Amino acid sequence: MVNTGIVKAVEKDGRVRVQIYKESACSHCSGCSESSKISREDVFTIDEEVKVGDLITFEIETSEIMQAAVLVYILPIAAMVLGYLLGSFLNKSEEISIIFSFSALFLTFGILFLYDRLILKRRRKSTLRIKKI
């Protein structure tokens, strides 16, 4: 996925603060707050030399987008099904199996939240492939 942004700050350690413009692929998503519908700011490490005010075009790997989609859309549903099957396997009533199912869903949401806050924040600050400055 190709994105465009403006360099807002260049730090000494090679990190760059970029204001990223929302592309049409992001326009339907409600994942961001209303204050960042037009753009959002993020920090990246890049190899190229850039200056404040440079307009850069960079690419995010499709595999990263697919991995995020699986984590957000497939994993919670799979957890619900497994929770229900666990309740059924333990010969619990239908109501208890449903409670197991929703418990697994909420547990998955909690794990994904912690994964995003603790692990993905560090990975996102990795090197991007700059296409054009």
C-alpha positions in Angstrom: 0.0 0.0 0.0 1.4 3.3 -1.0 1.1 6.4 1.3 2.1 10.0 1.1 3.3 12.3 3.9 5.1 15.4 4.8 8.3 15.3 7.0 7.5 17.3 10.1 10.8 16.6 12.1 14.1 14.9 11.6 15.8 13.6 14.7 19.5 12.9 15.2 19.1 9.1 15.5 17.7 8.7 12.0 14.1 8.8 13.0 11.7 10.9 11.1 8.2 12.3 12.2 5.9 12.1 9.2 2.4 13.5 8.9 0.7 10.8 6.8 -2.3 11.7 4.5 -5.2 9.3 4.5 -5.5 7.5 1.2 -8.8 6.4 -0.3 -8.3 2.8 1.1 -8.4 4.3 4.6 -11.4 6.6 4.1 -14.0 4.0 5.0 -12.3 2.9 8.2 -13.4 4.3 11.6 -10.3 3.1 13.4 -9.0 6.7 13.9 -10.5 9.4 15.9 -12.4 12.3 14.2 -9.4 14.6 14.8 -7.2 12.5 12.6 -9.5 11.8 9.7 -7.4 13.9 7.3 -4.0 12.8 8.5 -2.1 11.3 11.3 1.5 11.6 12.5 3.9 8.7 13.0 7.6 8.1 13.6 9.7 6.0 11.3 13.3 5.1 10.7 14.4 5.7 7.1 17.8 5.3 5.3 17.3 8.2 2.9 18.2 11.8 3.8 15.2 14.0 4.0 14.5 17.6 5.2 11.6 19.0 7.1 8.8 19.9 4.6 9.8 17.2 2.1 6.9 15.3 0.6 7.6 11.6 0.6 5.9 8.6 -0.9 6.5 5.3 0.8 5.2 1.8 0.7 3.9 -0.5 3.4 4.3 -4.1 2.7 1.1 -6.0 1.7 2.1 -8.8 4.0 1.9 -6.4 7.0 -1.6 -5.3 6.0 -2.7 -8.9 5.6 -1.2 -9.9 8.9 -3.1 -7.0 10.6 -6.4 -8.0 8.8 -6.0 -11.6 10.1 -5.3 -10.4 13.6 -8.3 -8.0 13.7 -10.9 -9.9 11.7 -10.1 -13.7 11.8 -8.6 -14.3 15.2 -11.5 -13.0 17.3 -14.0 -15.1 15.4 -11.8 -18.2 15.7 -11.5 -17.5 19.4 -15.2 -17.4 19.7 -15.7 -20.7 17.9 -13.0 -22.3 20.0 -14.5 -21.0 23.2 -17.9 -22.5 22.2 -16.3 -25.8 21.2 -14.4 -25.9 24.5 -17.7 -25.4 26.4 -19.4 -28.2 24.4 -16.4 -30.5 24.8 -16.6 -30.1 28.6 -20.3 -31.1 28.3 -21.5 -27.8 29.6 -24.9 -26.4 28.8 -25.6 -24.2 25.8 -25.6 -21.1 27.9 -22.2 -21.9 29.5 -20.8 -22.7 26.0 -21.9 -19.2 24.9 -20.4 -17.6 27.9 -17.1 -19.5 27.1 -17.4 -18.2 23.6 -17.8 -14.5 24.6 -15.1 -14.9 27.3 -12.7 -16.1 24.6 -13.6 -13.1 22.4 -13.0 -10.6 25.2 -9.8 -12.3 26.2 -8.6 -12.1 22.5 -9.5 -8.4 22.4 -7.4 -7.8 25.5 -4.4 -9.8 24.1 -4.6 -7.9 20.8 -4.8 -4.5 22.7 -1.6 -5.4 24.7 0.1 -6.8 21.6 -0.6 -3.5 19.8 0.6 -1.3 22.7 3.6 -3.3 23.7 5.0 -5.0 20.6 3.7 -3.4 17.4 4.6 0.1 18.5 8.3 -0.9 18.4 7.9 -2.8 15.0 6.1 0.1 13.3 9.2 2.3 13.8 11.1 0.1 11.5 12.6 1.0 8.1 10.2 1.9 5.3 10.7 1.6 1.6 10.8 5.2 0.3 9.6 5.4 -3.3 9.9 9.1 -4.0 11.0 12.2 -2.2 
